[in-house]
Amino acid sequence: MLEIRHLSYQVSGDGGGELDILNDVSLTIPDHKFVVVTGPNGGGKTTLAKTIMGLAAPTGGQILWNGEDVTALSITERAKRGISYGFQQPPRFKGMRVRDLLELAAGREGLTHDEECQFLTRVGLCAADYIDREVDASLSGGEVKRIEIATILARNSGLMIFDEPEAGIDLWSFARLTETFRQLHDERGATLVVISHQERIIDLADEIVVISGGKVAQHGPKEEIFPKILANTVSGCSYMKEA
């Protein structure tokens, strides 16, 4: 279970005061749930995801994972406890092959060909074409994004966080991505927290969290929150995007 208690994140404003990026955010996300975090740009969604992973240090509050306070733990320590993060723009690693990344993520060398195929096939990539390729500028944004997701699958994390995984990918990659999330949701093997504006991803969720102005504006089952989001779309006030 992921518990966020009165989380705050402040930065210095141009006028010398403090600017609240997150303001007293509290959430409880049960195990094996698919939760989509959405809301207007600049509302604090990415900052929330980064504080959960340890990429940003909150200025107040607590983050608990499976009952343990991980607020002060490093990224490495959180990863050891089963928390993974997918970047909106994944890094590239010249000189490092896809095979190397998968082995690092899995925590062991010598993954079998069948295992490599399984991870890559689930994100729509052929192992024969990609396993020995370098993760460099020769790969498209969609390819790098799917390789990153494959490494998260290889790690077999208990909590998978994805920051706008649809960003910068083509329609075919997006369709494959949606199917991957659908499979993960059906398996119920992990807790998924996905930041997204895409209706097709939001529609996969068990729960939806709307973050606006650094606060939780809405949180509840998809059946309760999604119709409100759609109503805003009709009225022209939506932050949701179509694929």
DADA-V593083 format. One record per residue. RES is the residue in one small letter. SS is DSSP state (H for helix, E for strand, - for the rest). Layout:
res=RES ss=SS
res=RES ss=SS
//
This chain:
res=m ss=-
res=l ss=E
res=e ss=E
res=i ss=E
res=r ss=E
res=h ss=E
res=l ss=E
res=s ss=E
res=y ss=E
res=q ss=E
res=v ss=E
res=s ss=E
res=g ss=-
res=d ss=-
res=g ss=-
res=g ss=-
res=g ss=-
res=e ss=E
res=l ss=E
res=d ss=E
res=i ss=E
res=l ss=E
res=n ss=E
res=d ss=E
res=v ss=E
res=s ss=E
res=l ss=E
res=t ss=E
res=i ss=E
res=p ss=-
res=d ss=-
res=h ss=-
res=k ss=-
res=f ss=E
res=v ss=E
res=v ss=E
res=v ss=E
res=t ss=E
res=g ss=-
res=p ss=-
res=n ss=-
res=g ss=-
res=g ss=-
res=g ss=-
res=k ss=H
res=t ss=H
res=t ss=H
res=l ss=H
res=a ss=H
res=k ss=H
res=t ss=H
res=i ss=H
res=m ss=H
res=g ss=-
res=l ss=-
res=a ss=-
res=a ss=-
res=p ss=-
res=t ss=-
res=g ss=E
res=g ss=E
res=q ss=E
res=i ss=E
res=l ss=E
res=w ss=E
res=n ss=-
res=g ss=-
res=e ss=E
res=d ss=E
res=v ss=-
res=t ss=-
res=a ss=-
res=l ss=-
res=s ss=-
res=i ss=H
res=t ss=H
res=e ss=H
res=r ss=H
res=a ss=H
res=k ss=H
res=r ss=-
res=g ss=-
res=i ss=E
res=s ss=E
res=y ss=E
res=g ss=E
res=f ss=-
res=q ss=-
res=q ss=-
res=p ss=-
res=p ss=-
res=r ss=-
res=f ss=E
res=k ss=E
res=g ss=E
res=m ss=E
res=r ss=E
res=v ss=H
res=r ss=H
res=d ss=H
res=l ss=H
res=l ss=H
res=e ss=H
res=l ss=H
res=a ss=H
res=a ss=H
res=g ss=-
res=r ss=-
res=e ss=-
res=g ss=-
res=l ss=-
res=t ss=-
res=h ss=H
res=d ss=H
res=e ss=H
res=e ss=H
res=c ss=H
res=q ss=H
res=f ss=H
res=l ss=H
res=t ss=H
res=r ss=-
res=v ss=-
res=g ss=-
res=l ss=-
res=c ss=-
res=a ss=H
res=a ss=H
res=d ss=H
res=y ss=H
res=i ss=-
res=d ss=-
res=r ss=-
res=e ss=E
res=v ss=E
res=d ss=-
res=a ss=-
res=s ss=-
res=l ss=-
res=s ss=-
res=g ss=H
res=g ss=H
res=e ss=H
res=v ss=H
res=k ss=H
res=r ss=H
res=i ss=H
res=e ss=H
res=i ss=H
res=a ss=H
res=t ss=H
res=i ss=H
res=l ss=H
res=a ss=H
res=r ss=H
res=n ss=-
res=s ss=-
res=g ss=-
res=l ss=E
res=m ss=E
res=i ss=E
res=f ss=E
res=d ss=E
res=e ss=-
res=p ss=-
res=e ss=-
res=a ss=-
res=g ss=-
res=i ss=-
res=d ss=-
res=l ss=H
res=w ss=H
res=s ss=H
res=f ss=H
res=a ss=H
res=r ss=H
res=l ss=H
res=t ss=H
res=e ss=H
res=t ss=H
res=f ss=H
res=r ss=H
res=q ss=H
res=l ss=H
res=h ss=H
res=d ss=H
res=e ss=H
res=r ss=-
res=g ss=-
res=a ss=-
res=t ss=E
res=l ss=E
res=v ss=E
res=v ss=E
res=i ss=E
res=s ss=-
res=h ss=-
res=q ss=E
res=e ss=H
res=r ss=H
res=i ss=H
res=i ss=H
res=d ss=-
res=l ss=-
res=a ss=-
res=d ss=-
res=e ss=E
res=i ss=E
res=v ss=E
res=v ss=E
res=i ss=E
res=s ss=E
res=g ss=-
res=g ss=-
res=k ss=E
res=v ss=E
res=a ss=E
res=q ss=E
res=h ss=E
res=g ss=E
res=p ss=E
res=k ss=H
res=e ss=H
res=e ss=H
res=i ss=H
res=f ss=H
res=p ss=H
res=k ss=H
res=i ss=H
res=l ss=H
res=a ss=H
res=n ss=H
res=t ss=H
res=v ss=H
res=s ss=-
res=g ss=-
res=c ss=-
res=s ss=-
res=y ss=-
res=m ss=-
res=k ss=E
res=e ss=-
res=a ss=-
//
